[in-house]
């Protein structure tokens, strides 16, 4: 059995992508090309997630309850985030279009991206290619923006993000 050296941020991105596919027929190259991650990184990520109990034996089915528990209770400890400087990028956290009108905030949050359309405080994405990958998958975009609320939000915001994630994951 392989040794587990801890989860990496892009493991969460990959698990969410597997959830959005809704099809057991995907290949490593499908995930790699949609997330802009190398096949070897996809392979290693699937192994880590399996060892952590977040994927089944086939490494194709996400243990949804376990993933939700990790995201809700552990993610902000393992992958914390403090907003950075003002940059141009892709809206995330409470600046995502779904959440934008639901929360009052002095600043927008964005993933830094030269092709982005909004200025805000920078939030480091869970993986450097997230801003490209979410352009191809609206559901992935929503899930990752919700995760960023858990990473940087306040109690009321976090509760709403957790409730939304539960409704889509479980």
C-alpha positions in Angstrom: 0.0 0.0 0.0 1.2 3.5 -0.8 2.3 5.9 1.9 0.0 8.9 2.5 2.0 12.1 2.8 -1.1 14.3 3.5 -3.7 15.9 1.3 -2.8 18.6 -1.2 -5.1 21.5 -2.1 -5.6 20.3 -5.6 -6.9 17.0 -4.3 -10.1 18.9 -3.3 -10.3 20.4 -6.8 -10.0 16.9 -8.3 -12.6 15.4 -6.0 -15.1 18.2 -6.8 -14.4 17.6 -10.5 -15.2 13.9 -10.2 -18.5 14.9 -8.6 -19.4 17.2 -11.4 -18.7 14.7 -14.1 -21.6 12.4 -13.0 -20.2 9.6 -15.1 -17.9 6.7 -14.2 -16.4 6.5 -17.7 -13.9 9.3 -17.3 -10.2 8.8 -17.9 -7.2 10.4 -16.3 -6.6 12.5 -19.4 -10.2 13.8 -19.2 -9.6 15.1 -15.7 -6.2 16.4 -16.6 -7.3 18.3 -19.6 -10.4 19.8 -17.9 -8.3 20.9 -14.8 -5.1 21.7 -16.6 -3.2 19.3 -14.3 -0.8 16.6 -15.5 -1.9 13.0 -15.7 0.7 12.0 -13.2 -0.6 14.6 -10.7 -4.1 13.3 -11.2 -3.0 9.7 -10.6 -1.2 10.7 -7.4 -4.1 12.8 -6.2 -6.5 9.9 -6.7 -4.2 7.7 -4.7 -4.0 10.2 -1.8 -7.8 10.6 -1.8 -8.3 6.9 -1.7 -5.9 6.4 1.2 -7.6 9.3 3.0 -11.0 7.5 2.6 -12.4 10.1 0.2 -12.6 7.7 -2.8 -13.7 4.1 -3.1 -11.5 1.2 -4.2 -12.1 1.9 -7.9 -10.9 5.5 -7.3 -13.9 6.7 -9.3 -16.6 7.2 -6.7 -16.3 10.0 -4.1 -17.4 9.2 -0.6 -19.6 12.2 -0.4 -20.3 12.3 3.3 -16.6 12.0 4.1 -15.7 14.7 1.7 -18.4 17.0 3.1 -17.1 16.4 6.6 -13.6 17.2 5.6 -14.6 20.4 3.8 -16.9 21.5 6.6 -14.7 20.8 9.6 -11.1 20.4 8.4 -10.5 22.4 5.2 -10.0 25.8 6.8 -7.3 24.3 9.2 -5.5 22.4 6.5 -5.7 25.0 3.7 -6.1 28.3 5.4 -6.2 31.6 3.5 -5.7 35.2 4.3 -6.8 37.7 1.6 -3.9 39.4 -0.1 -3.5 42.5 -2.2 -5.9 44.1 -4.6 -5.7 42.4 -8.0 -7.7 41.6 -11.1 -9.2 38.1 -11.3 -12.1 35.7 -11.3 -14.6 36.4 -8.5 -14.6 33.8 -5.7 -16.0 33.3 -2.2 -18.9 35.7 -1.5 -18.1 37.6 -4.8 -19.2 34.6 -6.9 -22.4 35.6 -8.8 -24.6 33.3 -6.7 -23.4 34.8 -3.4 -22.8 38.3 -4.5 -26.2 39.8 -3.6 -26.5 37.7 -0.5 -23.6 39.2 1.5 -22.6 42.8 2.2 -18.8 43.3 1.9 -16.5 46.2 1.5 -14.2 44.2 -0.9 -14.6 41.6 -3.6 -12.5 38.4 -3.5 -10.9 37.1 -6.6 -8.5 34.4 -7.8 -5.7 36.3 -9.5 -6.0 36.0 -13.3 -4.9 38.5 -16.0 -8.0 37.5 -18.0 -10.3 38.2 -15.0 -13.0 40.7 -15.1 -13.2 42.0 -11.5 -10.8 43.7 -9.0 -10.7 42.5 -5.5 -8.5 41.1 -2.7 -6.6 38.1 -3.9 -7.4 34.6 -2.7 -4.9 31.9 -3.6 -6.9 29.2 -5.3 -6.5 25.6 -4.2 -4.5 25.0 -7.5 -2.9 27.5 -9.8 -5.1 26.5 -12.8 -8.5 26.8 -11.1 -9.3 30.1 -12.8 -9.0 28.4 -16.2 -10.8 25.2 -15.2 -13.8 27.0 -13.8 -14.4 28.7 -17.2 -15.2 25.2 -18.5 -17.4 24.0 -15.6 -20.0 26.2 -13.8 -20.7 23.7 -11.1 -17.0 23.3 -10.3 -16.8 27.1 -10.1 -19.7 27.2 -7.6 -18.2 24.4 -5.5 -14.8 26.0 -5.3 -16.1 29.5 -4.6 -18.2 28.0 -1.8 -15.0 26.4 -0.4 -13.3 29.8 -0.4 -16.1 31.1 1.7 -15.2 28.4 4.3 -11.6 29.5 4.0 -12.1 33.3 4.4 -15.7 33.9 5.5 -17.5 34.8 8.6 -19.9 32.5 10.5 -23.1 33.4 8.7 -21.4 33.2 5.3 -19.8 29.9 6.2 -23.1 28.5 7.3 -24.7 29.4 4.0 -21.8 28.0 2.0 -21.9 24.7 3.9 -25.7 24.4 3.4 -25.3 25.0 -0.3 -22.4 22.5 -0.5 -24.4 19.9 1.3 -27.4 20.4 -1.0 -25.1 19.7 -4.0 -22.7 17.1 -2.6 -24.9 14.9 -0.5 
